Amino acid sequence: MWYNYRRLPAVTLAKQLVDSGKLGKIFHYRANFLQDWTINADLPQGGTSLWRMDVEAAGSGVTGDLLAHCIDTAMWLNGSIKDVSAVTETFVKQRRHQLTGKMQPVGIDDACIFHCHFENGSLGLFESAVRPRA
């Protein structure tokens, strides 16, 4: 899989700084990927345009959809992850399926937080969620 965030100029610069040693030893890594459009309970699941909301098509929610990019970037910048402790939550428990019109249980996660140790000894903190607009 191609994780395109590696090629953002700011991330490429961060990689150069880490690899050069100019930042010294990395002790902590933090990543957040937050969105708000899927928290609306009226948003249906399934169908071509809403595949991310359907566990059969997506496989997971924010953990696989959003945090996968954060994890790849973290591993590219900071090295392998040694261990993880995580919590996920599905806030909207049922949604109408776009194709059938029937209410169905939601099988994807709306939020994930986890912390980890990297192989280099640094700590990591990751968060991904869909949030209502304030």
C-alpha positions as CSV (number, residue, x, y, z in Angstrom):
1,M,0.0,0.0,0.0
2,W,1.2,3.5,-0.8
3,Y,1.0,5.9,2.1
4,N,1.1,9.3,0.5
5,Y,1.7,11.4,3.6
6,R,5.3,10.4,3.5
7,R,5.8,12.7,0.5
8,L,4.3,15.8,2.1
9,P,7.1,18.4,2.2
10,A,6.8,18.9,5.9
11,V,7.0,15.2,6.6
12,T,9.9,14.8,4.2
13,L,11.7,17.6,6.0
14,A,11.0,15.9,9.4
15,K,12.4,12.7,8.0
16,Q,15.6,14.5,6.9
17,L,15.9,16.2,10.4
18,V,15.4,12.9,12.2
19,D,17.9,11.0,10.0
20,S,20.5,13.8,10.3
21,G,20.5,13.5,14.1
22,K,19.9,17.3,14.4
23,L,16.9,16.6,16.7
24,G,18.9,14.3,19.0
25,K,17.3,11.3,20.6
26,I,13.6,11.1,20.0
27,F,11.8,10.5,23.3
28,H,8.1,11.0,22.4
29,Y,6.0,10.8,19.2
30,R,2.4,12.0,19.0
31,A,-0.1,11.8,16.1
32,N,-3.7,12.9,15.8
33,F,-6.0,12.4,12.8
34,L,-9.4,13.9,13.6
35,Q,-12.4,14.3,11.3
36,D,-16.0,15.3,11.9
37,W,-18.1,14.3,8.9
38,T,-19.0,10.7,9.8
39,I,-20.3,11.4,13.4
40,N,-23.7,12.6,12.1
41,A,-26.1,9.8,13.1
42,D,-28.2,10.5,10.0
43,L,-25.4,9.6,7.6
44,P,-26.2,6.2,6.2
45,Q,-23.7,3.3,5.9
46,G,-22.9,1.2,2.8
47,G,-23.2,1.9,-0.9
48,T,-20.6,3.1,-3.3
49,S,-20.0,6.5,-1.8
50,L,-20.2,5.5,1.8
51,W,-18.0,2.3,1.8
52,R,-16.0,3.7,4.7
53,M,-19.0,3.4,6.9
54,D,-19.6,-0.3,6.0
55,V,-17.5,-2.9,7.8
56,E,-18.0,-5.4,4.9
57,A,-16.2,-3.0,2.6
58,A,-13.9,-1.1,4.8
59,G,-12.9,-3.7,7.4
60,S,-12.6,-1.1,10.1
61,G,-13.4,2.5,10.9
62,V,-11.0,5.3,11.9
63,T,-8.3,2.8,13.1
64,G,-7.7,1.3,9.6
65,D,-8.9,4.3,7.6
66,L,-7.2,7.2,9.4
67,L,-4.7,5.9,11.9
68,A,-3.1,3.6,9.4
69,H,-1.6,6.7,7.8
70,C,-0.4,8.0,11.2
71,I,1.2,4.7,12.0
72,D,3.0,4.4,8.7
73,T,4.3,8.0,9.1
74,A,5.4,7.3,12.7
75,M,7.3,4.1,11.6
76,W,8.9,5.9,8.7
77,L,10.1,8.7,10.9
78,N,10.8,6.9,14.2
79,G,11.2,3.2,13.5
80,S,9.3,0.0,14.4
81,I,6.7,-0.2,17.1
82,K,7.4,-2.7,19.8
83,D,4.0,-2.9,21.7
84,V,0.6,-1.3,21.8
85,S,-2.3,-0.8,24.2
86,A,-5.5,0.5,22.5
87,V,-9.1,1.4,23.1
88,T,-11.7,1.9,20.4
89,E,-15.3,3.1,20.5
90,T,-18.3,3.2,18.2
91,F,-20.4,6.2,19.2
92,V,-23.2,5.7,16.6
93,K,-24.4,2.1,17.2
94,Q,-26.9,1.8,14.3
95,R,-27.3,3.4,10.9
96,R,-29.6,3.1,8.0
97,H,-28.0,1.2,5.1
98,Q,-28.0,3.3,2.0
99,L,-28.9,0.4,-0.4
100,T,-31.5,-1.5,1.7
101,G,-33.0,1.3,3.8
102,K,-32.9,-1.0,6.9
103,M,-31.3,0.0,10.2
104,Q,-28.3,-2.1,10.8
105,P,-25.6,-2.3,13.6
106,V,-22.5,-0.3,12.8
107,G,-19.4,-2.5,12.7
108,I,-16.8,0.2,12.4
109,D,-15.1,2.2,15.1
110,D,-15.6,6.0,15.4
111,A,-12.6,6.6,17.7
112,C,-9.3,4.9,18.7
113,I,-6.6,5.9,21.1
114,F,-3.5,4.0,21.7
115,H,-0.1,4.3,23.3
116,C,3.0,2.4,22.4
117,H,6.7,1.8,22.8
118,F,8.9,2.1,19.8
119,E,11.9,-0.2,19.3
120,N,14.2,2.9,19.8
121,G,12.8,3.3,23.4
122,S,10.6,6.3,22.7
123,L,6.9,6.5,23.6
124,G,4.1,7.0,21.2
125,L,0.6,8.5,21.6
126,F,-2.0,8.2,18.8
127,E,-5.6,9.4,18.5
128,S,-8.1,9.2,15.7
129,A,-11.7,10.1,15.9
130,V,-14.8,11.5,14.2
131,R,-16.1,14.4,16.3
132,P,-19.2,16.6,16.2
133,R,-18.7,20.1,15.1
134,A,-18.7,22.6,17.9
